[in-house]
Amino acid sequence: MSKPPSFPSPWVQHSHRKIPFFTQPTHITFHDESQNLRLGWNSRAHRKGANPAPTSIDHDERFLVWMRRRASLRFWGWDLGDISWWVAQLFLIGSVFWCANGVMSFNFFTVTTSHIALCEAVTAFVGGTLFWIGGYLSYVESLNPARHAEFGWEIENETKTLIEPSRTTSALGRRRRHFGKHVPPHSDSEKSEQPSPTNEVQHTPKWRWVGTDWSSVGYVANLIQFFGASIFWVSVLCGLPGILPDSGAQSASDLPAKSLGLWVGLYWVPQVIGAPCFVISGAMFMFEVQRKWYIPKINSLGWHVGFWNMIGGFGFWFCGIFGIWREVGGKYQKWGTAFSTYWGSWAFLLGSYIQLFETLNKR
């Protein structure tokens, strides 16, 4: 179980918020006595590599900060050394394959050629595999948040240069980008920035590829997401031609009873079990960034990531439910199974791109 991150010693905790059943806070408000500044920390932003944001600046200063950041927004880019970028990119590419699958399933519903069936199976398999890898890396990401929230020097750089151009931004957030190993709290390129001392002895923890952290809502949400992706992967694997018997059958009436049972049990049931995990994890990501469970935080990118992933999970869930219905009744398949895959895939694509945008714009 990992410890909560350490904070600079001048920061005095003002308030915090926890989600029931989890001991680690999701929000902490600090007062930086050295700058007379109030700062807001939240667990998702910390996991994704964003520094705590000043919350006590006035409206004019907020507008200047917004204008300065707007001018440097990244809508696309590469950051191979950041595990958060890999998570977003894998889900994004996987969603593209799922969208292709949804388009073929819905728009070519009455076309039952072997080529279309093969393309549908392959796109589903590639999309499901990328989701599984992305789900695993998001689980690893939740096990390895930065151990130190020592970004007082970053915040000072931003708040002192709200009007004047920043002296340097090349090192801002660099310490938070990590994949495979943690970056030491004090790297050589950052010594000139005069980091603030923390209240703990600094060390570089060992990177974890597997483990538990039941006190963190982010870990549990990502674990549920990874579990759902793993179960769902069984379905896309069994959907490949030749894996299950009578895979060339065009309807449930063409299947013998034994084959019908295998298709329901190994193809449709994993979807019905796996997809709700995306719904649950998406809802948990939303609750993680909300200060109150009943008030949506629509101005948060992380909230929209959770929301659209939850919608996508519902689409894939309905696809599995209607799919079982197909095997036993055969009704409402175009607007049930096929259309659910279609709109669920586009919801995942939107949520994945928002996650990539969030990762590329940490500041």
Backbone torsions as a table, in degrees:
resi	resn	phi	psi	omega
1	MET	NA	128.2	-178.3
2	SER	-83.6	154.1	177.5
3	LYS	-85.8	157.4	172.0
4	PRO	-62.7	154.1	-179.0
5	PRO	-65.6	153.2	175.1
6	SER	-85.7	153.7	-176.4
7	PHE	-124.3	156.2	178.2
8	PRO	-56.6	142.1	-175.8
9	SER	-61.5	-30.2	177.4
10	PRO	-69.9	-11.3	-178.1
11	TRP	-82.7	121.1	179.2
12	VAL	-104.9	124.1	-178.3
13	GLN	-67.2	128.1	-178.3
14	HIS	-99.9	-43.7	178.6
15	SER	-159.0	164.3	176.7
16	HIS	-151.6	162.4	179.3
17	ARG	-134.6	137.8	175.7
18	LYS	-125.2	153.2	172.1
19	ILE	-90.8	136.9	-180.0
20	PRO	-51.0	140.5	178.9
21	PHE	80.9	-2.3	178.0
22	PHE	-122.7	132.5	-175.3
23	THR	-86.6	-26.0	179.5
24	GLN	-79.5	134.8	-179.6
25	PRO	-70.7	153.7	174.2
26	THR	-100.6	-22.2	178.0
27	HIS	-138.4	138.0	173.1
28	ILE	-137.7	132.7	174.4
29	THR	-106.0	127.9	-179.2
30	PHE	-116.0	156.4	169.5
31	HIS	-117.8	116.2	179.0
32	ASP	-85.6	103.0	-175.8
33	GLU	-66.1	-28.9	-178.0
34	SER	-69.4	-26.5	-179.6
35	GLN	-118.4	-0.2	-175.7
36	ASN	52.5	53.3	-173.5
37	LEU	-132.5	138.1	176.5
38	ARG	-97.2	134.7	-174.1
39	LEU	-125.2	144.0	178.3
40	GLY	-114.0	124.2	177.2
41	TRP	-112.9	140.4	171.4
42	ASN	-139.3	153.4	-169.0
43	SER	-67.3	-36.9	-179.3
44	ARG	-67.8	-46.6	178.9
45	ALA	-59.4	-39.5	178.4
46	HIS	-64.7	-41.2	179.9
47	ARG	-66.3	-33.1	-178.6
48	LYS	-88.2	-7.1	174.6
49	GLY	98.0	19.4	178.4
50	ALA	-98.7	139.1	-178.8
51	ASN	-78.5	157.3	176.2
52	PRO	-55.3	142.5	-174.6
53	ALA	-103.4	138.5	174.1
54	PRO	-63.2	135.3	-179.5
55	THR	-116.6	-4.0	-174.8
56	SER	-106.5	8.5	177.4
57	ILE	-78.4	154.3	-174.8
58	ASP	-79.7	179.0	-173.1
59	HIS	-63.6	-41.9	-178.6
60	ASP	-63.7	-40.8	178.8
61	GLU	-67.1	-38.1	176.7
62	ARG	-60.1	-40.4	179.8
63	PHE	-64.9	-39.9	178.9
64	LEU	-65.6	-40.3	177.1
65	VAL	-62.2	-43.9	-179.8
66	TRP	-62.4	-42.6	-179.7
67	MET	-65.8	-41.0	-178.6
68	ARG	-66.3	-42.1	-179.5
69	ARG	-72.0	-34.0	179.5
70	ARG	-61.6	-34.7	-179.0
71	ALA	-71.0	-19.1	-176.7
72	SER	-116.0	17.7	-179.2
73	LEU	-64.9	143.7	176.0
74	ARG	-112.4	120.1	179.8
75	PHE	-94.7	-14.2	176.7
76	TRP	-158.2	149.6	178.5
77	GLY	170.8	-179.8	-176.9
78	TRP	-122.4	140.6	176.4
79	ASP	-151.6	71.4	-170.3
80	LEU	-63.9	-20.6	-179.4
81	GLY	-88.0	8.1	-176.6
82	ASP	-117.9	118.5	-179.0
83	ILE	-63.4	-31.2	178.4
84	SER	-63.2	-35.5	177.3
85	TRP	-65.8	-41.7	179.4
86	TRP	-63.4	-41.5	178.3
87	VAL	-59.1	-50.3	-178.2
88	ALA	-64.3	-42.2	-176.5
89	GLN	-66.6	-41.4	179.9
90	LEU	-65.6	-41.9	176.9
91	PHE	-66.7	-35.3	-180.0
92	LEU	-66.5	-49.2	179.9
93	ILE	-65.4	-40.5	176.4
94	GLY	-60.0	-38.3	178.8
95	SER	-66.4	-34.4	177.3
96	VAL	-61.3	-43.7	177.8
97	PHE	-65.2	-38.2	178.6
98	TRP	-67.0	-36.1	177.1
99	CYS	-64.6	-41.3	176.4
100	ALA	-60.9	-39.8	177.4
101	ASN	-63.7	-43.3	179.9
102	GLY	-65.0	-38.9	178.8
103	VAL	-63.6	-45.3	179.4
104	MET	-66.4	-42.5	-177.7
105	SER	-63.9	-38.2	-175.1
106	PHE	-86.6	-48.4	-174.6
107	ASN	-77.7	-24.5	178.8
108	PHE	-115.1	38.8	-174.4
109	PHE	-61.6	-37.2	-177.2
110	THR	-89.1	-3.9	178.8
111	VAL	-93.4	114.2	-172.8
112	THR	-115.3	35.4	179.1
113	THR	-72.0	159.8	-179.5
114	SER	-66.2	-30.9	-179.9
115	HIS	-67.3	-44.2	178.4
116	ILE	-64.3	-43.7	-180.0
117	ALA	-61.8	-39.7	178.8
118	LEU	-66.4	-43.8	179.1
119	CYS	-62.2	-41.4	178.3
120	GLU	-62.3	-43.6	-178.5
121	ALA	-66.6	-42.1	-177.4
122	VAL	-69.2	-44.6	179.5
123	THR	-63.4	-38.0	176.8
124	ALA	-65.3	-40.8	-179.8
125	PHE	-65.9	-45.3	179.7
126	VAL	-65.2	-45.2	178.4
127	GLY	-61.5	-43.9	179.3
128	GLY	-66.0	-36.7	179.2
129	THR	-67.7	-42.7	177.7
130	LEU	-65.0	-36.8	175.0
131	PHE	-63.0	-38.9	-179.3
132	TRP	-66.7	-43.5	178.5
133	ILE	-66.0	-44.0	177.2
134	GLY	-62.0	-38.2	177.1
135	GLY	-64.2	-39.0	177.7
136	TYR	-66.1	-44.0	-179.3
137	LEU	-67.4	-33.1	175.8
138	SER	-67.3	-34.1	173.8
139	TYR	-64.6	-43.5	177.5
140	VAL	-64.4	-40.3	178.4
141	GLU	-58.0	-41.2	-178.8
142	SER	-69.5	-20.8	177.1
143	LEU	-82.8	-14.8	-171.8
144	ASN	-129.4	52.6	173.7
145	PRO	-69.2	156.0	177.9
146	ALA	-57.6	135.6	-175.7
147	ARG	-76.0	-21.9	-176.5
148	HIS	-123.3	132.7	174.7
149	ALA	-100.8	47.6	-175.7
150	GLU	-91.6	77.7	-178.2
151	PHE	-120.2	20.6	-179.8
152	GLY	-55.2	-36.5	179.3
153	TRP	-68.4	-32.9	176.5
154	GLU	-67.2	-45.3	-178.9
155	ILE	-65.3	-40.1	178.5
156	GLU	-61.9	-40.9	178.9
157	ASN	-60.5	-40.8	-177.8
158	GLU	-73.9	-44.7	-175.4
159	THR	-73.2	-27.3	179.0
160	LYS	-81.5	-13.6	-176.0
161	THR	-124.7	40.7	179.6
162	LEU	-67.9	-31.1	-179.1
163	ILE	-105.7	-47.5	178.7
164	GLU	-78.5	151.1	177.3
165	PRO	-59.7	143.3	-179.8
166	SER	-65.6	141.9	-179.8
167	ARG	-65.1	-43.4	179.2
168	THR	-157.9	140.5	177.8
169	THR	-127.2	3.1	-173.4
170	SER	-65.7	-30.4	-176.4
171	ALA	-95.7	-7.0	-176.1
172	LEU	-64.6	122.4	177.7
173	GLY	81.0	-5.6	-176.3
174	ARG	-62.6	-34.6	-177.9
175	ARG	-66.3	-22.6	-176.1
176	ARG	-86.4	-13.0	-180.0
177	ARG	-85.2	117.8	-174.4
178	HIS	-152.3	147.1	177.5
179	PHE	-159.7	116.1	179.8
180	GLY	92.9	-26.5	176.2
181	LYS	-159.1	154.1	177.7
182	HIS	-83.4	140.2	175.5
183	VAL	-78.4	135.8	178.8
184	PRO	-56.5	147.3	-177.8
185	PRO	-57.1	-31.3	180.0
186	HIS	-123.4	97.4	175.8
187	SER	-90.1	159.6	-174.5
188	ASP	-60.3	-35.8	-177.0
189	SER	-70.8	-11.7	-175.2
190	GLU	-109.7	-2.4	-176.6
191	LYS	-62.4	-34.2	-178.3
192	SER	-69.0	-15.8	-179.1
193	GLU	-83.6	-6.0	177.3
194	GLN	55.9	70.2	178.7
195	PRO	-62.2	151.1	179.2
196	SER	-78.9	143.1	179.1
197	PRO	-70.3	143.3	176.2
198	THR	-98.1	173.6	-178.0
199	ASN	-91.7	12.4	178.0
200	GLU	-132.1	155.3	173.3
201	VAL	-66.9	129.5	-172.4
202	GLN	-88.4	139.6	176.6
203	HIS	-154.3	163.9	179.3
204	THR	-100.1	112.3	-178.6
205	PRO	-72.8	163.9	179.3
206	LYS	-80.5	138.0	177.7
207	TRP	-70.2	138.0	-178.0
208	ARG	-114.4	128.8	175.7
209	TRP	-96.9	-15.0	176.9
210	VAL	-152.5	148.8	-179.0
211	GLY	162.8	-171.9	-180.0
212	THR	-134.0	154.7	174.6
213	ASP	-158.4	70.8	-172.5
214	TRP	-67.0	-11.4	179.5
215	SER	-80.5	-10.6	-175.2
216	SER	-105.4	126.5	178.2
217	VAL	-67.5	-32.4	178.2
218	GLY	-64.2	-40.1	178.3
219	TYR	-64.2	-47.7	-177.1
220	VAL	-63.5	-42.1	178.8
221	ALA	-61.8	-43.8	-179.9
222	ASN	-70.1	-33.1	176.6
223	LEU	-65.6	-43.0	177.5
224	ILE	-62.7	-42.0	178.6
225	GLN	-61.9	-43.0	179.8
226	PHE	-66.9	-39.6	177.1
227	PHE	-61.5	-45.5	179.0
228	GLY	-62.6	-41.1	178.5
229	ALA	-65.0	-34.7	179.0
230	SER	-67.7	-43.8	177.7
231	ILE	-65.6	-41.1	-178.9
232	PHE	-65.0	-31.7	-178.7
233	TRP	-63.8	-30.6	176.5
234	VAL	-58.8	-39.4	-179.0
235	SER	-65.8	-48.4	-176.3
236	VAL	-69.4	-29.0	175.0
237	LEU	-67.2	-46.6	-179.3
238	CYS	-69.9	-17.2	178.5
239	GLY	-78.7	-11.2	178.1
240	LEU	-67.8	145.7	-179.0
241	PRO	-58.3	133.7	176.5
242	GLY	90.3	-10.2	-179.9
243	ILE	-74.1	-51.1	177.7
244	LEU	-99.7	150.6	179.8
245	PRO	-65.6	149.8	177.9
246	ASP	57.4	38.4	-177.8
247	SER	-68.8	-13.6	178.8
248	GLY	-88.5	-1.1	-179.3
249	ALA	-65.1	140.1	-175.7
250	GLN	-91.7	-17.0	-178.7
251	SER	-150.9	164.8	-178.1
252	ALA	-64.0	-28.5	-178.5
253	SER	-68.9	-18.7	179.2
254	ASP	-83.7	-8.3	-173.8
255	LEU	-94.9	135.6	169.7
256	PRO	-66.5	163.8	-175.4
257	ALA	-59.3	-41.2	-179.1
258	LYS	-64.6	-45.5	179.1
259	SER	-64.9	-38.5	178.3
260	LEU	-59.3	-43.0	178.8
261	GLY	-63.8	-38.8	178.5
262	LEU	-66.4	-41.2	179.6
263	TRP	-64.8	-42.3	178.4
264	VAL	-66.1	-45.8	-173.9
265	GLY	-74.6	-34.2	-174.4
266	LEU	-106.5	-15.7	-179.3
267	TYR	-109.6	-49.8	-175.3
268	TRP	-87.1	-41.7	-177.9
269	VAL	-61.7	-42.1	176.0
270	PRO	-58.4	-31.2	175.9
271	GLN	-68.9	-41.3	-179.3
272	VAL	-67.2	-30.5	178.6
273	ILE	-84.5	-41.6	-174.6
274	GLY	-75.8	-41.2	-175.3
275	ALA	-61.1	-40.4	177.4
276	PRO	-59.5	-23.4	176.9
277	CYS	-65.6	-34.5	175.0
278	PHE	-67.5	-36.2	177.6
279	VAL	-64.7	-47.7	-177.9
280	ILE	-65.5	-46.8	-178.7
281	SER	-64.9	-39.3	177.3
282	GLY	-60.7	-42.3	177.6
283	ALA	-64.0	-38.6	179.0
284	MET	-66.6	-37.4	175.7
285	PHE	-63.6	-37.1	177.3
286	MET	-65.4	-47.1	-179.5
287	PHE	-64.4	-29.6	-178.5
288	GLU	-63.3	-34.6	-176.7
289	VAL	-95.0	-14.1	179.0
290	GLN	-79.8	141.0	176.3
291	ARG	-79.5	-26.7	173.6
292	LYS	-132.5	138.5	-171.1
293	TRP	-62.9	-25.1	-175.4
294	TYR	-98.7	3.0	179.4
295	ILE	-116.3	107.0	179.1
296	PRO	-61.9	146.4	177.9
297	LYS	-109.5	77.9	-172.2
298	ILE	-73.1	-9.9	176.8
299	ASN	-91.5	11.2	180.0
300	SER	-109.0	128.7	176.6
301	LEU	-62.7	-39.9	179.6
302	GLY	-61.1	-34.9	178.2
303	TRP	-64.7	-42.6	-179.8
304	HIS	-69.1	-32.0	174.8
305	VAL	-59.7	-48.9	179.2
306	GLY	-64.0	-40.9	-177.3
307	PHE	-63.6	-49.6	-176.5
308	TRP	-72.4	-30.6	173.5
309	ASN	-66.3	-36.7	176.9
310	MET	-64.7	-43.4	177.4
311	ILE	-61.8	-43.5	177.4
312	GLY	-61.2	-38.4	177.2
313	GLY	-62.4	-39.4	176.3
314	PHE	-62.5	-41.0	179.4
315	GLY	-60.7	-46.5	179.8
316	PHE	-68.5	-32.1	177.7
317	TRP	-65.9	-47.7	178.3
318	PHE	-62.5	-34.1	177.6
319	CYS	-59.2	-45.5	179.3
320	GLY	-66.0	-39.8	-179.8
321	ILE	-64.3	-48.2	178.3
322	PHE	-66.4	-29.0	177.9
323	GLY	-64.8	-43.2	175.6
324	ILE	-63.5	-38.7	177.0
325	TRP	-60.9	-36.5	178.0
326	ARG	-60.0	-42.3	-176.7
327	GLU	-68.5	-28.2	-176.7
328	VAL	-104.8	-21.2	-177.6
329	GLY	-134.5	-34.0	177.0
330	GLY	77.1	21.5	-177.5
331	LYS	-103.0	153.9	170.9
332	TYR	55.1	40.9	-175.4
333	GLN	-80.2	-39.4	179.9
334	LYS	-64.0	-46.5	-178.6
335	TRP	-92.4	5.3	175.9
336	GLY	-110.0	-84.6	-177.7
337	THR	-62.0	-54.1	-173.9
338	ALA	-66.5	-47.8	-176.8
339	PHE	-69.1	-33.4	177.3
340	SER	-64.0	-41.4	175.6
341	THR	-62.6	-39.0	-177.1
342	TYR	-62.3	-57.4	-175.7
343	TRP	-76.0	-26.8	175.1
344	GLY	-65.9	-38.7	179.6
345	SER	-64.9	-43.2	179.7
346	TRP	-67.5	-32.6	175.2
347	ALA	-65.1	-43.0	176.3
348	PHE	-62.4	-38.8	179.7
349	LEU	-63.1	-44.0	179.0
350	LEU	-64.1	-46.8	179.0
351	GLY	-62.3	-37.0	-179.2
352	SER	-69.2	-39.5	178.5
353	TYR	-67.7	-39.7	177.1
354	ILE	-60.2	-38.4	177.8
355	GLN	-65.2	-39.1	176.5
356	LEU	-64.9	-43.6	178.1
357	PHE	-60.5	-41.5	177.7
358	GLU	-61.4	-40.8	-177.7
359	THR	-70.4	-37.4	-177.6
360	LEU	-77.1	-14.6	-177.5
361	ASN	-125.3	68.0	-176.3
362	LYS	-67.7	-32.7	-174.4
363	ARG	-84.7	NA	NA
